Structures are given as structure tokens and as C-alpha cells.
Amino acid sequence: LVVAALCAGVAYGLDNKLTPTEPIEGNAYEQVKPSLPTHWLDALRLFKQSSMIHDYFGKSFQDLVFNVKNDELNQYVKKVPNLDYDWYLRTV
């Protein structure tokens, strides 16, 4: 799936005649502001709204992956992490 996404990204760039940015010398983390979402829900929303994903993988695939990952997120947030037990149950 990762290779397919990489190939789709390359095809998108070629199809749209995108010009790559200039190479970065040194530590890119210090020179470029982060552009990827840092929260799972934000990433899901961007994936669901992506015309590139829709065009290169199709609506059925986009809906399926969104629904699976959204369900995983819902299951994840229902679990109480051990850190919460450590932090809060010891203060009760």
C-alpha cells in the first residue's frame, strides 16, 4: 500500500507537471515548517477530502480506508491508557 501511494504521488506530480522544490541543505526540521497533521483525526479528514486519493485510488477505496481507520480510532479512544491509571488512580 505504501508503494502504491508513493507511485500515485509520483504520477500526480508528473500528470500535473509539478516542479520539485530546491534541495535543502542541513537540518530540514530547522528550516521547514511541518506540513503534515499531528493528530489522527486531522489526518483522516484530510484523507477523506483528498481529490488525489479519490482520483488515483477511487472513491470505494477511499471510503473503505477512511471507515476502517476511523473505526480503529474510535476503538483506540475507548481504551484507558496505563499512563492515565498511573497519573490519576494514584491520586484518588
C-alpha positions as CSV (number, residue, x, y, z in Angstrom):
1,L,0.0,0.0,0.0
2,V,2.9,2.4,0.8
3,V,4.5,1.7,-2.6
4,A,1.1,2.2,-4.3
5,A,0.7,5.6,-2.5
6,L,4.3,6.6,-3.5
7,C,3.7,5.7,-7.1
8,A,0.4,7.6,-7.1
9,G,2.2,10.6,-5.7
10,V,4.8,10.4,-8.4
11,A,2.1,10.0,-11.1
12,Y,0.3,13.0,-9.6
13,G,3.4,15.2,-9.8
14,L,4.1,14.1,-13.4
15,D,0.5,14.4,-14.5
16,N,0.2,17.9,-13.1
17,K,3.7,19.0,-14.2
18,L,4.7,19.9,-10.6
19,T,8.2,21.3,-10.1
20,P,10.0,20.0,-7.0
21,T,11.4,22.4,-4.5
22,E,15.1,23.2,-4.3
23,P,17.1,20.7,-2.2
24,I,17.5,21.5,1.4
25,E,21.0,21.6,2.9
26,G,21.5,20.9,6.6
27,N,18.7,20.1,9.1
28,A,15.4,20.4,7.2
29,Y,13.5,20.2,10.5
30,E,15.0,23.6,11.5
31,Q,14.3,25.2,8.1
32,V,10.8,24.0,7.0
33,K,7.6,24.3,9.0
34,P,5.9,20.9,9.4
35,S,3.0,20.4,7.0
36,L,1.6,17.0,8.0
37,P,-1.1,16.6,10.5
38,T,-0.1,15.7,14.0
39,H,-3.4,14.2,15.1
40,W,-5.1,11.1,13.8
41,L,-8.5,12.7,13.3
42,D,-7.0,15.6,11.3
43,A,-5.1,13.1,9.1
44,L,-8.4,11.1,8.5
45,R,-10.2,14.3,7.5
46,L,-7.5,15.3,5.0
47,F,-7.5,11.7,3.6
48,K,-11.3,11.8,3.2
49,Q,-11.2,15.2,1.4
50,S,-8.2,14.4,-0.8
51,S,-9.1,14.6,-4.5
52,M,-5.7,13.0,-5.3
53,I,-6.6,9.9,-3.3
54,H,-10.0,9.8,-5.0
55,D,-8.7,10.3,-8.5
56,Y,-5.8,7.7,-8.2
57,F,-7.4,5.1,-6.0
58,G,-11.1,5.6,-6.4
59,K,-14.0,6.5,-4.1
60,S,-14.6,2.9,-2.9
61,F,-11.0,2.5,-1.7
62,Q,-11.0,6.0,-0.1
63,D,-14.3,5.3,1.7
64,L,-13.1,1.8,2.8
65,V,-9.8,3.0,4.2
66,F,-11.4,6.0,5.9
67,N,-14.0,3.8,7.5
68,V,-11.5,1.2,8.7
69,K,-9.1,3.8,10.1
70,N,-12.0,5.8,11.7
71,D,-13.2,2.6,13.4
72,E,-9.7,1.9,14.7
73,L,-9.5,5.5,16.1
74,N,-12.9,5.0,17.8
75,Q,-11.7,1.7,19.4
76,Y,-8.4,3.3,20.4
77,V,-10.0,6.3,22.2
78,K,-12.3,3.9,24.2
79,K,-9.2,2.4,25.9
80,V,-7.8,4.0,29.1
81,P,-4.1,4.1,28.7
82,N,-1.8,2.9,31.5
83,L,-0.5,6.4,32.0
84,D,-3.9,7.6,33.0
85,Y,-4.1,4.9,35.6
86,D,-0.7,5.8,36.9
87,W,-1.4,9.5,37.0
88,Y,-5.0,9.6,38.2
89,L,-5.8,6.5,40.1
90,R,-2.9,7.0,42.5
91,T,-4.3,10.4,43.5
92,V,-7.7,9.1,44.4
